[in-house]
Amino acid sequence: MLSRPALIQITLVATLALSGTALMAQRGGWGGGWGDGPRWHDAAGWRGGPSRSVEHGEGPVQVSRFRADGDAALALAHGSISVVAMPAGADDDAVGPAPDQRFNATFEAAVEDRLVHSGYDAATITPTSGQIAEVRVIRIEAQPREAPHKPVSGEVSMGVSNRGTSMGVGIVIDGSRPRGAIISTRLEARIRDRASGQVLWEGRAEMLTREGDRRWSDQAIADKLSAGLFDGFPVKIGEASLRR
């Protein structure tokens, strides 16, 4: 038969377990996230798909940029330009559902703003001259959300000695919600000469964000990716990691 102190300890465990369950119910369970957001574009994209690893962490922008050789590059950052969605089939590796037009429009507007800042005229468009900027956004889940936490956990240990029987109770109360998934968002852009179709410049910028993080609205992600992608345009090329 258990001693009186042991019975008190067991009663305490039961009471705390019920309190933890009540607390979880008051907070509305473990919901939230991006359920009402844009569709994810699960395209493979740029030569084999997104390459970001969660090891890079949230926030920094990984950038890769390429520029045409020779005199063709001299046309960059001059004249008129129009920003459009990258045509389907523009990359043989690109597969997935049709893009969400409203979601893509946020990124296209951010790209246009950076191009105008670089010296382009986006207001005057001629059908036979100038340049075209093709834009695509790819969003995938880089790491799934955490599994639900146990509100109350612990262990009970018992021992026997020459003084009788003893019992110890260890309790851990976790009222936190599981962290959301890590989302990889990649912005790709390709600038072509309108008349010849020649690619003058292309680049991609990618970053990781936590699902449900209020700091990272679609607009905030679009602004940061476009700023990183066109940082130093058209002079800077190659790869870079931007932490601003």
TINULO-453377 format. One record per residue: x, y, z of N, C-alpha, C, CB in turn; residue number from 1; residue in one letter. Coordinates in steps of 0.05 Angstrom, whole numbers. Glycine has a CB too. Example, Ala and Ser with C-alpha at 12.3 -4.5 7.8 and 13.67 -1.06 7.14 Angstrom:
BEGIN
n_xx / n_yy / n_zz / ca_xx / ca_yy / ca_zz / c_xx / c_yy / c_zz / cb_xx / cb_yy / cb_zz / i / aa
264 / -114 / 156 / 246 / -90 / 156 / 264 / -66 / 156 / 226 / -89 / 181 / 1 / a
257 / -45 / 142 / 273 / -21 / 143 / 258 / 1 / 157 / 282 / -12 / 114 / 2 / s
***
This chain:
BEGIN
n_xx / n_yy / n_zz / ca_xx / ca_yy / ca_zz / c_xx / c_yy / c_zz / cb_xx / cb_yy / cb_zz / i / aa
17 / -24 / 0 / 0 / 0 / 0 / 18 / 25 / 0 / -19 / 0 / 25 / 1 / m
10 / 45 / -16 / 26 / 69 / -18 / 23 / 86 / 7 / 18 / 85 / -43 / 2 / l
45 / 100 / 14 / 45 / 117 / 37 / 29 / 143 / 31 / 73 / 124 / 46 / 3 / s
23 / 159 / 51 / 9 / 184 / 47 / 24 / 203 / 29 / 3 / 197 / 74 / 4 / r
51 / 207 / 33 / 66 / 226 / 15 / 64 / 217 / -14 / 95 / 227 / 23 / 5 / p
65 / 190 / -19 / 64 / 180 / -46 / 37 / 187 / -59 / 69 / 150 / -47 / 6 / a
15 / 183 / -43 / -11 / 190 / -54 / -14 / 219 / -61 / -32 / 182 / -34 / 7 / l
-2 / 237 / -45 / -3 / 266 / -50 / 12 / 272 / -76 / 10 / 281 / -26 / 8 / i
35 / 259 / -81 / 50 / 264 / -105 / 34 / 255 / -130 / 77 / 249 / -104 / 9 / q
21 / 232 / -129 / 5 / 222 / -151 / -18 / 241 / -157 / -5 / 194 / -146 / 10 / i
-31 / 251 / -136 / -53 / 270 / -139 / -44 / 295 / -153 / -66 / 277 / -112 / 11 / t
-19 / 305 / -146 / -8 / 329 / -158 / -4 / 324 / -188 / 18 / 336 / -145 / 12 / l
6 / 301 / -196 / 11 / 295 / -224 / -15 / 297 / -240 / 23 / 267 / -228 / 13 / v
-36 / 284 / -229 / -62 / 284 / -243 / -73 / 313 / -246 / -82 / 267 / -228 / 14 / a
-71 / 329 / -224 / -81 / 356 / -225 / -67 / 373 / -246 / -77 / 369 / -198 / 15 / t
-40 / 371 / -248 / -25 / 386 / -267 / -31 / 377 / -296 / 5 / 383 / -262 / 16 / l
-36 / 351 / -300 / -43 / 341 / -326 / -69 / 353 / -336 / -44 / 311 / -326 / 17 / a
-89 / 354 / -318 / -114 / 366 / -325 / -112 / 396 / -331 / -135 / 361 / -304 / 18 / l
-95 / 410 / -315 / -91 / 439 / -319 / -78 / 444 / -346 / -73 / 450 / -297 / 19 / s
-59 / 427 / -354 / -46 / 430 / -380 / -65 / 427 / -403 / -23 / 411 / -383 / 20 / g
-84 / 407 / -401 / -103 / 402 / -421 / -122 / 426 / -424 / -119 / 377 / -416 / 21 / t
-130 / 437 / -401 / -148 / 460 / -401 / -134 / 484 / -414 / -157 / 467 / -373 / 22 / a
-109 / 488 / -408 / -94 / 511 / -420 / -92 / 508 / -450 / -66 / 512 / -408 / 23 / l
-88 / 484 / -459 / -86 / 480 / -488 / -112 / 486 / -502 / -77 / 451 / -494 / 24 / m
-134 / 479 / -489 / -161 / 484 / -501 / -166 / 513 / -502 / -182 / 469 / -485 / 25 / a
-159 / 529 / -482 / -163 / 558 / -481 / -149 / 572 / -504 / -155 / 569 / -454 / 26 / q
-126 / 561 / -512 / -110 / 574 / -533 / -118 / 566 / -561 / -81 / 568 / -529 / 27 / r
-139 / 550 / -563 / -150 / 543 / -589 / -135 / 521 / -604 / -150 / 567 / -605 / 28 / g
-121 / 504 / -590 / -107 / 482 / -604 / -82 / 490 / -617 / -125 / 469 / -624 / 29 / g
-75 / 475 / -638 / -49 / 479 / -651 / -52 / 488 / -679 / -32 / 453 / -650 / 30 / w
-72 / 504 / -685 / -78 / 512 / -713 / -60 / 535 / -722 / -107 / 520 / -716 / 31 / g
-68 / 549 / -744 / -53 / 571 / -755 / -38 / 563 / -780 / -33 / 581 / -734 / 32 / g
-22 / 582 / -790 / -6 / 576 / -814 / -16 / 590 / -839 / -5 / 546 / -819 / 33 / g
-10 / 578 / -862 / -15 / 591 / -888 / -39 / 579 / -902 / 9 / 588 / -905 / 34 / w
-58 / 569 / -887 / -80 / 555 / -900 / -95 / 571 / -921 / -99 / 546 / -880 / 35 / g
-98 / 597 / -917 / -113 / 614 / -935 / -95 / 629 / -954 / -130 / 634 / -920 / 36 / d
-69 / 623 / -955 / -50 / 638 / -971 / -50 / 628 / -1000 / -22 / 636 / -960 / 37 / g
-30 / 637 / -1016 / -29 / 629 / -1044 / -21 / 600 / -1047 / -9 / 646 / -1058 / 38 / p
-27 / 589 / -1070 / -18 / 562 / -1076 / 12 / 561 / -1077 / -31 / 551 / -1102 / 39 / r
24 / 539 / -1069 / 53 / 535 / -1071 / 59 / 526 / -1099 / 63 / 516 / -1050 / 40 / w
80 / 537 / -1111 / 88 / 529 / -1138 / 110 / 508 / -1135 / 98 / 554 / -1154 / 41 / h
103 / 484 / -1137 / 121 / 462 / -1132 / 137 / 455 / -1157 / 106 / 437 / -1122 / 42 / d
146 / 476 / -1171 / 161 / 471 / -1195 / 190 / 463 / -1189 / 161 / 496 / -1213 / 43 / a
202 / 447 / -1206 / 230 / 440 / -1202 / 248 / 464 / -1209 / 237 / 416 / -1219 / 44 / a
241 / 477 / -1231 / 254 / 502 / -1237 / 284 / 500 / -1243 / 250 / 521 / -1215 / 45 / g
297 / 521 / -1239 / 325 / 528 / -1245 / 344 / 504 / -1243 / 335 / 549 / -1226 / 46 / w
348 / 491 / -1265 / 368 / 469 / -1267 / 366 / 449 / -1243 / 396 / 481 / -1268 / 47 / r
342 / 440 / -1238 / 340 / 419 / -1218 / 326 / 427 / -1192 / 367 / 409 / -1210 / 48 / g
316 / 451 / -1191 / 299 / 459 / -1168 / 314 / 473 / -1146 / 286 / 435 / -1158 / 49 / g
299 / 482 / -1126 / 311 / 497 / -1103 / 332 / 480 / -1089 / 289 / 504 / -1083 / 50 / p
354 / 494 / -1084 / 377 / 480 / -1072 / 382 / 488 / -1043 / 402 / 485 / -1088 / 51 / s
365 / 507 / -1032 / 370 / 516 / -1005 / 367 / 495 / -985 / 351 / 539 / -1000 / 52 / r
384 / 495 / -965 / 382 / 477 / -942 / 374 / 494 / -918 / 408 / 462 / -937 / 53 / s
360 / 481 / -898 / 353 / 496 / -874 / 378 / 503 / -858 / 335 / 478 / -857 / 54 / v
401 / 493 / -865 / 425 / 500 / -851 / 432 / 530 / -856 / 449 / 483 / -861 / 55 / e
422 / 541 / -878 / 427 / 570 / -883 / 413 / 588 / -864 / 419 / 577 / -912 / 56 / h
391 / 578 / -851 / 377 / 594 / -832 / 356 / 612 / -845 / 396 / 610 / -815 / 57 / g
339 / 624 / -829 / 318 / 641 / -839 / 329 / 669 / -844 / 295 / 642 / -820 / 58 / e
319 / 682 / -865 / 325 / 710 / -870 / 346 / 717 / -891 / 334 / 722 / -845 / 59 / g
371 / 705 / -890 / 391 / 713 / -911 / 381 / 705 / -939 / 417 / 699 / -905 / 60 / p
389 / 721 / -958 / 382 / 717 / -986 / 406 / 706 / -1001 / 371 / 743 / -999 / 61 / v
403 / 683 / -1014 / 424 / 671 / -1030 / 418 / 679 / -1059 / 424 / 640 / -1027 / 62 / q
438 / 691 / -1072 / 434 / 702 / -1099 / 454 / 690 / -1119 / 438 / 733 / -1098 / 63 / v
444 / 685 / -1143 / 461 / 677 / -1166 / 453 / 694 / -1190 / 459 / 646 / -1172 / 64 / s
473 / 706 / -1204 / 467 / 724 / -1226 / 486 / 719 / -1249 / 468 / 753 / -1218 / 65 / r
476 / 720 / -1274 / 492 / 716 / -1298 / 486 / 738 / -1318 / 486 / 687 / -1310 / 66 / f
506 / 745 / -1334 / 503 / 766 / -1353 / 515 / 757 / -1380 / 517 / 792 / -1344 / 67 / r
502 / 766 / -1402 / 512 / 760 / -1429 / 540 / 771 / -1433 / 492 / 769 / -1450 / 68 / a
556 / 758 / -1449 / 583 / 768 / -1456 / 581 / 788 / -1479 / 601 / 744 / -1464 / 69 / d
602 / 804 / -1480 / 605 / 822 / -1503 / 587 / 847 / -1501 / 598 / 807 / -1528 / 70 / g
582 / 859 / -1525 / 568 / 884 / -1526 / 538 / 882 / -1519 / 570 / 896 / -1554 / 71 / d
527 / 858 / -1519 / 499 / 855 / -1513 / 492 / 865 / -1485 / 491 / 825 / -1516 / 72 / a
511 / 861 / -1467 / 506 / 869 / -1439 / 504 / 900 / -1436 / 527 / 858 / -1421 / 73 / a
515 / 915 / -1456 / 514 / 944 / -1454 / 486 / 955 / -1455 / 531 / 956 / -1476 / 74 / l
467 / 939 / -1465 / 440 / 949 / -1467 / 425 / 947 / -1441 / 425 / 932 / -1488 / 75 / a
436 / 934 / -1421 / 423 / 931 / -1395 / 420 / 958 / -1380 / 438 / 911 / -1378 / 76 / l
398 / 961 / -1366 / 393 / 985 / -1350 / 388 / 1009 / -1367 / 415 / 990 / -1330 / 77 / a
380 / 1006 / -1392 / 374 / 1028 / -1410 / 348 / 1022 / -1425 / 397 / 1034 / -1429 / 78 / h
334 / 1043 / -1432 / 311 / 1040 / -1450 / 286 / 1030 / -1435 / 317 / 1022 / -1472 / 79 / g
267 / 1020 / -1451 / 242 / 1011 / -1440 / 243 / 982 / -1433 / 219 / 1016 / -1460 / 80 / s
226 / 974 / -1414 / 224 / 946 / -1405 / 196 / 941 / -1395 / 245 / 940 / -1383 / 81 / i
187 / 917 / -1400 / 161 / 908 / -1390 / 165 / 882 / -1374 / 140 / 903 / -1413 / 82 / s
152 / 880 / -1351 / 155 / 857 / -1334 / 131 / 838 / -1338 / 157 / 865 / -1304 / 83 / v
136 / 813 / -1344 / 115 / 793 / -1349 / 121 / 768 / -1334 / 112 / 788 / -1379 / 84 / v
101 / 750 / -1332 / 105 / 724 / -1320 / 122 / 707 / -1340 / 78 / 710 / -1314 / 85 / a
141 / 692 / -1329 / 157 / 674 / -1346 / 139 / 654 / -1359 / 179 / 660 / -1329 / 86 / m
141 / 651 / -1386 / 123 / 632 / -1400 / 126 / 604 / -1390 / 128 / 634 / -1430 / 87 / p
105 / 589 / -1391 / 106 / 561 / -1384 / 123 / 547 / -1404 / 78 / 548 / -1383 / 88 / a
141 / 529 / -1394 / 159 / 515 / -1412 / 184 / 531 / -1419 / 145 / 509 / -1438 / 89 / g
188 / 554 / -1405 / 212 / 569 / -1410 / 237 / 555 / -1400 / 211 / 597 / -1396 / 90 / a
233 / 536 / -1381 / 255 / 520 / -1371 / 245 / 491 / -1372 / 263 / 528 / -1342 / 91 / d
260 / 473 / -1384 / 251 / 446 / -1387 / 247 / 432 / -1361 / 271 / 430 / -1404 / 92 / d
260 / 441 / -1339 / 258 / 429 / -1313 / 234 / 439 / -1298 / 283 / 433 / -1297 / 93 / d
221 / 460 / -1308 / 199 / 472 / -1292 / 173 / 456 / -1296 / 195 / 501 / -1302 / 94 / a
162 / 446 / -1274 / 137 / 432 / -1274 / 121 / 441 / -1250 / 142 / 401 / -1273 / 95 / v
95 / 435 / -1250 / 79 / 442 / -1227 / 53 / 456 / -1235 / 94 / 460 / -1208 / 96 / g
37 / 464 / -1215 / 11 / 476 / -1221 / 13 / 504 / -1233 / -6 / 477 / -1196 / 97 / p
-8 / 513 / -1245 / -9 / 540 / -1256 / -4 / 560 / -1234 / -35 / 545 / -1271 / 98 / a
10 / 582 / -1239 / 16 / 601 / -1218 / -9 / 617 / -1209 / 37 / 621 / -1228 / 99 / p
-9 / 626 / -1185 / -29 / 643 / -1174 / -23 / 672 / -1183 / -31 / 642 / -1142 / 100 / d
-41 / 683 / -1200 / -35 / 708 / -1213 / -32 / 731 / -1193 / -57 / 715 / -1233 / 101 / q
-49 / 732 / -1172 / -47 / 754 / -1153 / -21 / 752 / -1137 / -71 / 753 / -1134 / 102 / r
-14 / 728 / -1129 / 11 / 724 / -1115 / 35 / 732 / -1132 / 14 / 694 / -1106 / 103 / f
36 / 723 / -1157 / 58 / 730 / -1174 / 60 / 760 / -1180 / 56 / 715 / -1201 / 104 / n
36 / 773 / -1181 / 36 / 802 / -1187 / 51 / 817 / -1166 / 7 / 811 / -1189 / 105 / a
50 / 808 / -1141 / 65 / 822 / -1119 / 95 / 822 / -1125 / 60 / 808 / -1092 / 106 / t
105 / 799 / -1135 / 134 / 797 / -1140 / 141 / 811 / -1166 / 142 / 767 / -1142 / 107 / f
123 / 810 / -1186 / 129 / 825 / -1211 / 130 / 855 / -1206 / 107 / 818 / -1232 / 108 / e
113 / 865 / -1189 / 113 / 894 / -1183 / 139 / 901 / -1168 / 89 / 901 / -1166 / 109 / a
148 / 884 / -1150 / 173 / 889 / -1136 / 197 / 889 / -1155 / 177 / 868 / -1114 / 110 / a
197 / 871 / -1174 / 219 / 870 / -1194 / 218 / 895 / -1211 / 216 / 845 / -1212 / 111 / v
194 / 903 / -1220 / 192 / 927 / -1237 / 202 / 951 / -1222 / 163 / 931 / -1245 / 112 / e
196 / 953 / -1196 / 206 / 976 / -1181 / 236 / 977 / -1180 / 195 / 975 / -1152 / 113 / d
249 / 954 / -1177 / 279 / 953 / -1177 / 290 / 960 / -1204 / 288 / 926 / -1167 / 114 / r
277 / 951 / -1225 / 288 / 956 / -1252 / 286 / 986 / -1259 / 272 / 940 / -1273 / 115 / l
263 / 998 / -1251 / 261 / 1027 / -1255 / 282 / 1042 / -1239 / 232 / 1037 / -1247 / 116 / v
287 / 1033 / -1215 / 307 / 1045 / -1198 / 335 / 1042 / -1211 / 308 / 1032 / -1170 / 117 / h
339 / 1021 / -1227 / 365 / 1017 / -1240 / 368 / 1033 / -1266 / 368 / 987 / -1247 / 118 / s
347 / 1045 / -1276 / 350 / 1062 / -1300 / 331 / 1056 / -1322 / 377 / 1059 / -1309 / 119 / g
314 / 1036 / -1320 / 295 / 1029 / -1341 / 271 / 1047 / -1340 / 286 / 1000 / -1338 / 120 / y
257 / 1048 / -1363 / 232 / 1062 / -1366 / 210 / 1040 / -1369 / 232 / 1082 / -1391 / 121 / d
193 / 1037 / -1349 / 172 / 1017 / -1350 / 145 / 1029 / -1359 / 169 / 1004 / -1323 / 122 / a
145 / 1055 / -1363 / 119 / 1068 / -1370 / 115 / 1069 / -1401 / 119 / 1096 / -1359 / 123 / a
137 / 1071 / -1416 / 135 / 1073 / -1445 / 144 / 1046 / -1457 / 154 / 1096 / -1455 / 124 / t
124 / 1032 / -1469 / 129 / 1006 / -1480 / 125 / 1007 / -1510 / 111 / 984 / -1467 / 125 / i
144 / 998 / -1526 / 141 / 995 / -1555 / 142 / 966 / -1562 / 164 / 1012 / -1570 / 126 / t
125 / 957 / -1581 / 124 / 929 / -1587 / 148 / 917 / -1601 / 99 / 924 / -1604 / 127 / p
165 / 933 / -1612 / 188 / 923 / -1628 / 215 / 929 / -1617 / 186 / 933 / -1656 / 128 / t
217 / 943 / -1595 / 243 / 950 / -1584 / 242 / 948 / -1554 / 252 / 979 / -1593 / 129 / s
264 / 953 / -1541 / 266 / 952 / -1512 / 271 / 923 / -1503 / 241 / 962 / -1499 / 130 / g
265 / 918 / -1478 / 270 / 892 / -1466 / 246 / 881 / -1450 / 295 / 894 / -1447 / 131 / q
247 / 856 / -1445 / 226 / 842 / -1429 / 239 / 828 / -1406 / 210 / 822 / -1447 / 132 / i
227 / 832 / -1382 / 236 / 817 / -1358 / 216 / 796 / -1351 / 240 / 837 / -1334 / 133 / a
224 / 771 / -1353 / 207 / 748 / -1346 / 211 / 740 / -1317 / 211 / 724 / -1366 / 134 / e
190 / 737 / -1303 / 192 / 732 / -1274 / 177 / 707 / -1266 / 181 / 756 / -1258 / 135 / v
188 / 691 / -1249 / 175 / 667 / -1238 / 182 / 665 / -1208 / 184 / 641 / -1253 / 136 / r
162 / 655 / -1193 / 165 / 651 / -1164 / 160 / 621 / -1158 / 147 / 669 / -1148 / 137 / v
178 / 609 / -1143 / 175 / 581 / -1135 / 175 / 580 / -1105 / 197 / 563 / -1148 / 138 / i
155 / 567 / -1093 / 154 / 565 / -1064 / 150 / 535 / -1057 / 131 / 583 / -1052 / 139 / r
167 / 525 / -1039 / 164 / 497 / -1030 / 169 / 496 / -1000 / 185 / 479 / -1045 / 140 / i
161 / 474 / -989 / 165 / 469 / -960 / 193 / 456 / -957 / 143 / 450 / -948 / 141 / e
211 / 470 / -945 / 239 / 460 / -941 / 241 / 442 / -917 / 258 / 483 / -939 / 142 / a
224 / 447 / -897 / 224 / 430 / -873 / 196 / 430 / -861 / 245 / 441 / -851 / 143 / q
184 / 407 / -855 / 157 / 406 / -845 / 154 / 419 / -817 / 147 / 378 / -845 / 144 / p
130 / 426 / -811 / 125 / 437 / -784 / 130 / 416 / -763 / 96 / 447 / -782 / 145 / r
135 / 425 / -738 / 140 / 407 / -716 / 115 / 391 / -709 / 150 / 422 / -692 / 146 / e
120 / 367 / -698 / 98 / 351 / -688 / 86 / 364 / -663 / 107 / 322 / -682 / 147 / a
60 / 359 / -658 / 48 / 371 / -633 / 64 / 363 / -608 / 19 / 361 / -631 / 148 / p
67 / 383 / -590 / 81 / 378 / -565 / 62 / 364 / -545 / 92 / 404 / -554 / 149 / h
74 / 348 / -527 / 59 / 337 / -505 / 56 / 358 / -483 / 73 / 311 / -494 / 150 / k
32 / 366 / -476 / 29 / 387 / -456 / 41 / 380 / -429 / -1 / 394 / -452 / 151 / p
39 / 355 / -421 / 50 / 346 / -396 / 64 / 319 / -400 / 28 / 343 / -374 / 152 / v
89 / 318 / -392 / 104 / 293 / -394 / 121 / 290 / -369 / 122 / 293 / -419 / 153 / s
131 / 266 / -365 / 148 / 262 / -341 / 151 / 232 / -336 / 135 / 275 / -316 / 154 / g
162 / 226 / -314 / 167 / 198 / -307 / 164 / 195 / -277 / 195 / 189 / -317 / 155 / e
158 / 170 / -269 / 156 / 163 / -241 / 177 / 141 / -235 / 127 / 153 / -234 / 156 / v
192 / 145 / -214 / 212 / 125 / -206 / 206 / 116 / -178 / 241 / 136 / -208 / 157 / s
211 / 90 / -173 / 207 / 79 / -146 / 232 / 64 / -137 / 182 / 59 / -146 / 158 / m
236 / 65 / -111 / 260 / 52 / -100 / 254 / 38 / -74 / 282 / 72 / -97 / 159 / g
269 / 19 / -67 / 265 / 4 / -42 / 292 / 4 / -27 / 256 / -26 / -48 / 160 / v
291 / 11 / -2 / 314 / 11 / 15 / 307 / -1 / 42 / 326 / 40 / 19 / 161 / s
327 / -2 / 60 / 321 / -14 / 86 / 303 / 4 / 103 / 347 / -18 / 101 / 162 / n
297 / 28 / 92 / 279 / 47 / 106 / 251 / 45 / 95 / 290 / 75 / 104 / 163 / r
247 / 30 / 74 / 220 / 27 / 63 / 220 / 33 / 33 / 201 / 46 / 77 / 164 / g
197 / 40 / 23 / 194 / 45 / -6 / 192 / 75 / -11 / 169 / 30 / -17 / 165 / t
205 / 84 / -32 / 204 / 112 / -40 / 195 / 115 / -69 / 231 / 126 / -35 / 166 / s
184 / 138 / -75 / 175 / 144 / -103 / 182 / 173 / -110 / 145 / 138 / -106 / 167 / m
193 / 176 / -134 / 198 / 203 / -144 / 183 / 209 / -169 / 229 / 207 / -148 / 168 / g
174 / 234 / -172 / 158 / 242 / -195 / 171 / 266 / -209 / 128 / 249 / -187 / 169 / v
178 / 263 / -235 / 189 / 286 / -250 / 169 / 295 / -271 / 216 / 278 / -263 / 170 / g
162 / 320 / -271 / 141 / 330 / -289 / 152 / 353 / -306 / 116 / 340 / -273 / 171 / i
145 / 352 / -333 / 152 / 373 / -351 / 126 / 384 / -364 / 172 / 364 / -373 / 172 / v
121 / 409 / -361 / 97 / 422 / -372 / 106 / 439 / -396 / 82 / 439 / -351 / 173 / i
95 / 433 / -420 / 102 / 448 / -444 / 76 / 460 / -456 / 116 / 429 / -465 / 174 / d
72 / 486 / -453 / 49 / 499 / -464 / 54 / 512 / -490 / 39 / 519 / -444 / 175 / g
77 / 508 / -502 / 84 / 521 / -528 / 71 / 507 / -551 / 114 / 523 / -531 / 176 / s
67 / 522 / -573 / 57 / 510 / -598 / 80 / 500 / -614 / 40 / 531 / -613 / 177 / r
75 / 480 / -631 / 97 / 470 / -649 / 103 / 492 / -669 / 88 / 444 / -663 / 178 / p
129 / 494 / -676 / 137 / 514 / -696 / 128 / 507 / -724 / 168 / 518 / -695 / 179 / r
122 / 527 / -739 / 112 / 522 / -767 / 134 / 512 / -785 / 100 / 547 / -778 / 180 / g
125 / 504 / -809 / 144 / 494 / -829 / 163 / 516 / -838 / 129 / 482 / -852 / 181 / a
186 / 508 / -848 / 205 / 528 / -861 / 199 / 527 / -891 / 235 / 520 / -855 / 182 / i
194 / 551 / -902 / 186 / 554 / -929 / 209 / 567 / -945 / 160 / 571 / -932 / 183 / i
215 / 555 / -968 / 235 / 566 / -986 / 220 / 581 / -1009 / 254 / 544 / -998 / 184 / s
226 / 606 / -1012 / 215 / 622 / -1034 / 237 / 631 / -1052 / 199 / 647 / -1023 / 185 / t
234 / 625 / -1078 / 255 / 633 / -1097 / 243 / 650 / -1119 / 268 / 607 / -1109 / 186 / r
256 / 672 / -1124 / 249 / 691 / -1145 / 269 / 688 / -1168 / 248 / 720 / -1135 / 187 / l
259 / 683 / -1192 / 275 / 680 / -1216 / 268 / 702 / -1235 / 272 / 652 / -1229 / 188 / e
288 / 714 / -1249 / 283 / 734 / -1269 / 301 / 731 / -1292 / 286 / 763 / -1256 / 189 / a
291 / 737 / -1316 / 307 / 734 / -1340 / 300 / 758 / -1358 / 301 / 706 / -1355 / 190 / r
321 / 773 / -1366 / 317 / 796 / -1383 / 325 / 790 / -1412 / 333 / 820 / -1372 / 191 / i
307 / 794 / -1430 / 312 / 789 / -1458 / 310 / 814 / -1475 / 292 / 768 / -1469 / 192 / r
324 / 814 / -1498 / 319 / 834 / -1518 / 293 / 828 / -1532 / 343 / 835 / -1538 / 193 / d
275 / 848 / -1534 / 249 / 843 / -1544 / 249 / 834 / -1574 / 232 / 868 / -1542 / 194 / r
266 / 847 / -1589 / 267 / 841 / -1618 / 279 / 814 / -1625 / 282 / 863 / -1632 / 195 / a
302 / 808 / -1613 / 317 / 784 / -1620 / 311 / 760 / -1602 / 346 / 789 / -1619 / 196 / s
301 / 766 / -1577 / 296 / 744 / -1558 / 320 / 736 / -1543 / 284 / 721 / -1572 / 197 / g
343 / 748 / -1548 / 368 / 741 / -1535 / 367 / 746 / -1505 / 392 / 756 / -1547 / 198 / q
376 / 727 / -1489 / 377 / 731 / -1460 / 402 / 748 / -1453 / 379 / 704 / -1445 / 199 / v
397 / 771 / -1441 / 418 / 790 / -1433 / 427 / 786 / -1405 / 409 / 819 / -1437 / 200 / l
409 / 777 / -1388 / 415 / 774 / -1359 / 395 / 755 / -1347 / 415 / 802 / -1344 / 201 / w
404 / 740 / -1327 / 386 / 723 / -1312 / 396 / 719 / -1284 / 381 / 695 / -1326 / 202 / e
378 / 715 / -1266 / 386 / 711 / -1238 / 364 / 698 / -1222 / 395 / 737 / -1226 / 203 / g
372 / 691 / -1198 / 353 / 679 / -1179 / 361 / 688 / -1151 / 352 / 648 / -1181 / 204 / r
341 / 691 / -1134 / 346 / 698 / -1106 / 327 / 681 / -1089 / 341 / 729 / -1100 / 205 / a
338 / 670 / -1067 / 322 / 651 / -1051 / 326 / 656 / -1022 / 330 / 622 / -1058 / 206 / e
306 / 652 / -1006 / 307 / 656 / -977 / 288 / 637 / -963 / 301 / 685 / -970 / 207 / m
294 / 632 / -938 / 278 / 615 / -921 / 263 / 632 / -900 / 295 / 593 / -907 / 208 / l
238 / 625 / -896 / 222 / 639 / -875 / 206 / 618 / -860 / 203 / 660 / -888 / 209 / t
197 / 625 / -836 / 182 / 607 / -819 / 152 / 612 / -825 / 188 / 612 / -789 / 210 / r
138 / 591 / -830 / 109 / 592 / -835 / 95 / 605 / -811 / 97 / 564 / -840 / 211 / e
78 / 625 / -817 / 63 / 638 / -796 / 78 / 662 / -783 / 56 / 619 / -775 / 212 / g
103 / 667 / -791 / 118 / 690 / -780 / 107 / 716 / -791 / 149 / 687 / -786 / 213 / d
97 / 732 / -774 / 83 / 757 / -783 / 102 / 777 / -797 / 70 / 771 / -760 / 214 / r
128 / 773 / -793 / 147 / 792 / -806 / 148 / 787 / -836 / 175 / 788 / -794 / 215 / r
141 / 763 / -845 / 145 / 756 / -873 / 119 / 752 / -888 / 162 / 730 / -874 / 216 / w
107 / 775 / -894 / 84 / 774 / -912 / 94 / 770 / -940 / 67 / 801 / -910 / 217 / s
77 / 764 / -959 / 85 / 761 / -987 / 99 / 786 / -997 / 61 / 755 / -1005 / 218 / d
89 / 810 / -989 / 101 / 835 / -998 / 129 / 838 / -987 / 84 / 858 / -990 / 219 / q
133 / 831 / -961 / 159 / 834 / -949 / 179 / 815 / -962 / 157 / 828 / -919 / 220 / a
171 / 790 / -968 / 189 / 772 / -981 / 196 / 781 / -1009 / 176 / 744 / -982 / 221 / i
175 / 791 / -1024 / 180 / 801 / -1051 / 199 / 824 / -1051 / 154 / 809 / -1064 / 222 / a
196 / 842 / -1033 / 214 / 866 / -1031 / 243 / 857 / -1025 / 204 / 885 / -1010 / 223 / d
246 / 839 / -1006 / 273 / 831 / -999 / 287 / 815 / -1021 / 272 / 814 / -973 / 224 / k
272 / 797 / -1033 / 284 / 781 / -1055 / 291 / 798 / -1079 / 265 / 758 / -1063 / 225 / l
274 / 816 / -1087 / 280 / 833 / -1110 / 303 / 852 / -1104 / 255 / 849 / -1118 / 226 / s
304 / 862 / -1080 / 326 / 880 / -1073 / 353 / 865 / -1073 / 322 / 892 / -1044 / 227 / a
353 / 840 / -1064 / 377 / 824 / -1064 / 385 / 816 / -1092 / 374 / 799 / -1048 / 228 / g
365 / 809 / -1108 / 370 / 800 / -1136 / 382 / 822 / -1153 / 345 / 790 / -1148 / 229 / l
373 / 846 / -1149 / 382 / 868 / -1166 / 401 / 887 / -1152 / 358 / 884 / -1176 / 230 / f
413 / 877 / -1130 / 433 / 893 / -1116 / 458 / 896 / -1135 / 441 / 879 / -1089 / 231 / d
465 / 920 / -1141 / 488 / 925 / -1159 / 483 / 919 / -1188 / 511 / 909 / -1150 / 232 / g
458 / 915 / -1196 / 451 / 909 / -1224 / 459 / 932 / -1242 / 421 / 904 / -1227 / 233 / f
470 / 927 / -1266 / 476 / 901 / -1278 / 505 / 893 / -1275 / 469 / 901 / -1307 / 234 / p
520 / 908 / -1258 / 549 / 903 / -1256 / 555 / 877 / -1240 / 563 / 927 / -1242 / 235 / v
542 / 874 / -1217 / 548 / 851 / -1200 / 537 / 825 / -1212 / 537 / 855 / -1172 / 236 / k
554 / 805 / -1214 / 546 / 779 / -1223 / 558 / 757 / -1205 / 554 / 774 / -1253 / 237 / i
552 / 732 / -1210 / 562 / 711 / -1193 / 543 / 705 / -1170 / 589 / 718 / -1182 / 238 / g
554 / 693 / -1149 / 537 / 685 / -1126 / 544 / 701 / -1102 / 542 / 655 / -1121 / 239 / e
524 / 705 / -1085 / 528 / 721 / -1060 / 508 / 712 / -1040 / 526 / 751 / -1066 / 240 / a
514 / 718 / -1014 / 496 / 714 / -992 / 492 / 741 / -978 / 506 / 692 / -972 / 241 / s
467 / 751 / -979 / 461 / 777 / -969 / 446 / 774 / -943 / 446 / 794 / -989 / 242 / l
455 / 786 / -921 / 442 / 783 / -895 / 427 / 808 / -886 / 462 / 775 / -874 / 243 / r
425 / 828 / -902 / 411 / 852 / -893 / 381 / 848 / -892 / 417 / 875 / -912 / 244 / r
***
